Amino acid sequence: MAYQIKQLAELAGVSVRTLRYYDQIGLLKPAALGANGYRLYEREQVDRLQQICLYRTLRLPLATIQKLLDQPQAQRLTTLEQQYQQLRRERAHLDQLLTLVQTTIQTQRGGVPMTDANKFEAFKAAQLSANEKRYGDEIKQRYGEATVAQANAKYADLDQADYQRMQAVEADLIATLKVALKNATLTSESATKIYELHRQWLSFTWPHYTVAMHRGLAATYLADERFTAYYDQRAGIGATKLLVESIQAAAHD
C-alpha cells in the first residue's frame, strides 16, 4: 500500500512539515512522486520512519539517526540490541528507586522499618547505572569486561559501614584537593596524602590494585573531559590535574 504524505503523517503521529523536512535533508525520501506531484511512501519508507521515530524517542540527533540507518542491517541490529540493554538497565534502576521511595513512605508512616542495607542498596545501584551509562565502554576497553564486572560486584556488595567509609574517604580527598589548590603548590607531603586517599578510595571497588593500573587511570582522567570534570566540579578547576600529578609523583612499585 502506498501512502500520501498526509496519510503517513497521521499514521505515524508526526506532522506533514516534519516529513517534508526529512525529505529535504535526505533522511526519509518518498518512494515516488505521483502524477499530481504528491509524495508517495511505500512499505520500505514506512519501516524506515518507524525506526526514525524509535531513535527520536531515544533522543538521538537526526544526524546520528541518519548514520545509523545508513549502516548495514547487522550493525543496525547491534545498535538496537545495545539500546535495548541500556533501557533494561535504566528500567531496573527506576524500579529500585520506586521500591526505595515506596518503602521509605511506608516506614515514615509507621510501617515495617527498613534495614540499614536496604537504605543504601538503591543508591549504590544508581551509581553503578550512572557509571555504566557514562563511562562503560571506555573502562571495559581499558580494563576488560571481567575486571569491570568484578569491580561492580564488589561495590554492590559493600555493607553500610564500608559504603559510608568510602564516602568519607572521597570527602577527605576532595577537601585535601581544595586545600592544595588554594596553596597553589604541590608539596611532597600533600602529593602523598592525595595519592593515598585516592588509592584507598579505589580499594573499595577494585578487585585488585596495581600501580600500573592506577597510573593508567590517572592518564584517562586528563585524556577525557568527562573524567576531568568529575574532580574539577567537586574541588575546583585544576583539581584533576593536581590529582594526576600527585599519583605520578607518589605511586611507586
Summary of the structure (lengths in Angstrom):
residues: 253
radius of gyration: 25.4
end to end distance: 70.5
largest distance: 82.0
contacts: 672
relative contact order: 0.06
helix: 76%
strand: 3%
